[in-house]
Amino acid sequence: MEWQPDNRHPFVLVEAPFTGEAAYVEAIAERLDRDLATLREGLAEDGLVLPPLAPSTGPIDAAALRRRLVEAGRTAASVLAGLVVVLAPSGVDHAAAYRDLIARLVTVSNGTTLRLAVLEVPGSDFHALLPGSARFEIDQAALLDSLKQIGGGGAPPSAERQPKLAPQQKDAVERALGRKIASEDAGASLRRLLLDGGKAMQDGAFKLAMRKLRAARMLCHLSGLGQEEAAASIALGSAATAAGDSRAALAAFRHGKALALAAGHRVLGAHAALGEAGVLLAAKRLAEAREAYAEVARLGEEAPALVLEAMRMHGECSRLEG
């Protein structure tokens, strides 16, 4: 919304967690000051002057924040159209206290110079609190369709978008990267297959997900995308596990592990081995599962959390073995 060509309301996005009113009010005020300073610098490059806010003195409370929000909106409106302040805490410890603070802040939102948007959390019930509010939700089907169209949605690339590298240059870049550069068509097709596979997994259509991910893996193989082929094989293993096809899952995880290790990606190989170990454990092949978890710990040395989980499960296998 902020980046639309006709938008003249810059956004201030506050994502600090709500652990209590005092800390959250301070976080809002700090973010507001920081973003306005950045906005001021950007406008100055265009020859526009945004007046500074009066400096705040001492700790700021909810009443002082209300006044500062109003002042910030009026200041922004002197050059643009106003300000949008988005309160989207990454976590809320006390829903009732959060709701109480929002109830006191929203009254300064006038819809023009200052617009306040707030994240609704369980127990906040902002729809009842603000009968004149608008609620925004994601249309997942539309989002999926939009993501599929990024980069042209498989349409032939225009001459302006064709790669300008000569074959020798392309070879040199691929050697430096240690990987192939996929064609635009292959990239668009791969993105659609992966998105469809992920959507099928989300919908519980695991057999369909397996077909989509198997096709994605084949496309990676034909395009010379080794790392992507390994990742697609691991995703296929997860889909096969969810579908109850342990044989296909085991084969996919092992194939992904071999590809990852051949390309020197040990952590990716560790993730594949973790999937393999899970399948073996579910099949009660305890000794094999224990060895697979030991392999995860060896390969995942750059990812401590992965190593800890592998060691824990290695111990669990030993316990089950007696």
N, C-alpha and C positions, 0 to 999 in steps of 0.2 A: 504493500500500500504506500509506503514511504517513497518508493522509487518511481511511482507513476509520474509521467511527465507533467500532469496538471496538478500534482500535489504540492501545496505550499505550507504544509504542517510537518516540520521535522519531528522525529520520534525520539523519546527518551525511554530506553528499555531498562527496567530495574529487575534483575534476576536474583538478587541476594535472597537467601532463605529467611523465612519469618520465624525467628526464635523467640521474639518478644517485641513489644511495641517500641521501646526506646532504641534498640539496635536497628530495627527496620526503618524507623523514621530517619535515623542518622544515615543509613545506607541510601535512602531515597534522596536526601539532601545532597549527599556527596556525589551521587551519580548525576543529579540535575546540574550541579555546578560544573562538573567535568565535561558533560556533553554540551552545555552552553558555551564553554570555553572553546571546544572544538568547532562548534558551529560559528562562533565569532571569527575564528581564524579562517575558516572556509569562505565566509562571506567577505572578509577583508581582501581575499585574493580576487574577488569579483568587484572590488571597489565599493562594497557596502559596509556600513558601520552598524554593528549591533551593540547597543549600550551595555555596559557591565551591570550585573546585579550588585546591590550594596552588600559589602562583606558581612557575613553572619558572625555574631559574637557569642561565644560560649556554646554549651550543648543546646541542640534544637529539639523542641517537643512538637507534638502534633499540631498545636495551635500556630506555632511559628512556621511549621512546614506548610500549613494551609496558606498563610500569607505569602510565603516564598513561591509557592506554586502559582498563585494569582499573579505575582509580580513577574515571574518567568514567562507566563503566557502573554502578558501585556508587552513585555520587552520583545519577545519573538514577533508579536503582531505589528510592532513598529517597522519591521522590515519585510516579514513574510506574512502569513495569515494567522499564525498562532502556534501552539505546541500540542503534541499528543504525548502524554505520559502513560506508559504501559507498566503496570505492576504485575509481574509474572514471577513470583518467588519460586525458586527451585525446590523448595520444601516448606511446609507449614506445620509447625509443632503444635500450635494452639489455634484451632479453627475459630473458636468463639472470639478470642482476642483479635484475630486477623479481621473477622467480620466487623467487629466493633470499630476498629481503626478505619476500615474502608468506609463505613457508614458516616464517619466524621469528615473524611477527606472528599468524598464524592460530591458534596454540596458545592464545592468550588468549581466543578466542571460545568462550563456554560455552553459547550458544544461549538464554540467559535475560537476565541483566543486560547482556551484551554479545554482539552478533551482528556478525560481520564478513562483508561481501559484497565480492567482488573481480571486476574485469573480466578475463575470460580473453582473452589475446592470442596470436597465433601463436607457438609455441615455449614457451609457459608451461606447458601441459599440467596445469592445476590438477585436472582430474578424477582423474588418477592420483595426484596429490599429496594430494588430500583425498577418500578413498574414501567418506566419510560425507556428502559435500556434496550440495547440490541445484543443478541447472542450470536456468536460466530462459531460454526462447527466445520470440520473438514469433510468434504465429500470424497471419500477414499477412491471411489470408482473414477471420478473426474481427475483426481490427482494422479492416479495410475495412468490414465490415458494421456495426461499432460506430460508425464515423465517419459512415456514411450515416444513422444514426438520430439523430444530434445534432440537437436542435431539433424532435424529434417525427417525423422520417423521413417528412414529407409528410402526416402526419395533420392533420385540421382543428385549428387552434389553439383552446385553451379560451378562455372569456370573460376569464379572468384574464390571459391572455397577449396578448389583442388590444391593438394600439396604442391609446393614449389620446389621440393628437393629433387635433384637429379638422382638417378639410380645409385651412383657411386656415393653421393652424399647420404642417401637413405641407409645404405649399407654401413657407412661409417658411424652414423648416429645409432643404429641398432647394435653395433659392436660396443659402442661406448655405454649404452644403456644395459647391455647384456640381455636384450629381449627384442622381439619383433614389434614393429609398428603396425597395428591393425588398420585395414582399410576402413573408410567411413561407413560403408555399407555393413561390413562385418561388425563394427562397433555398435551400430544401431540395432542390428539383429540380435547381438548378444545381450544388449540391454533389455530388449523386449522379452527374450526368453527368461532371463533372470528375474525380471519383474513378474512375469506370469507364474514362474515357479514359486516365488515368494508369496504371491497372492493365493495360489493353490494350497500352499502349506498353511497359510493363515485360515483358509476356509475349510481345512481338514480334508481336502481332496489330494491325498498323499500319492496315489497312483499317477494322477495328472502331473503333480509336482515332479515325480520321478521322470516322466517323459520329457517335460520341459528342460529339466536340469541335465538329463542325458544328452539332449540335443545341444544344449549350451556347451557341454563338455566336448562334444564332437566338433562344434564350430571352433572352439579354442584350439583343438588339436590340428584342425585343417589350416588354421590361421597362424600356427606356430607360436601361440600364446601359452607358454609352459606354466607360468605362475598362475594365470587365470584358469588354466585347465585343472591344476591341482586344487584350487579353491572351489571350482565347480564340482569336482569329484567329491570333495568333502561335504559340500551341500547336498549332493546326491545321496551320500551315505546317510546324512541326517534324515532325508525324506524317506529313504528305504527303511530306516529304523522305525520311523513313525508309521510306515505302512505295514510293519511286521514282517518284512522280508529280510531276515538276518543274513542270508547268504549274499544278497545283492549289497547290503550295507557293508558287510565285511570286505567284499571285493572293492567297493568304491573307496572306502577309507584307506585300504592298503595301496590302491592305485594312486590316490592323492598323496599319500605319504612318500611313495617312491618318486613321484614327479617333483614334489617339494624338495626332497633331499638332493635329487639330481641337480636341481637349480640352486642349491646352497641355502635354501630357506628353512632353517632348522626349526624355528618357532611354528611355522606353518605345518611342518612335518609333525611337530609335537601335538598340534591340534588334531591332525588326522589320526595319530596314534591314540589320542584320548578317545576319539570316537570308536576306534577299533577295540580298545579295552572295554568300553561300555557294552558293546555288542557281545564280547566274549563273557563278560561278567553276567549279563542277562541270560546267556546260554549255560551258565554254571560251569564254564570251562575255566575254572579258577586259576590253575597254574599258568595257563596262557595269558589270562587277564592280568595276573600279577606281573608277568614279564613285560606285557605291553605298558602297564603303568610305570614300570622301571624305565622303559624306553622314553616315555613322556618326560620323566624327570631328567634324563640325560640330555634330551634334545631341547628342553624348554628352559635352559639355564638363564636365558635373557628375560624370562617372564616368571618372576618369583611366585606369583599367585598360582600359575599353572603347575609349577614344581610342587608347591605345598599341597594342592589338590591331588596330584599324582601320588605323592608320598602317603597321603591319608588313605587313598583308595588301595594302594599297595598293601598297607597295613590291614585294611578291611578284608582284602583277599586272603591274606595270611591267617587272619582270625577265622574266616569261614572254612579255610582248609584245616583248621585245628592246629 
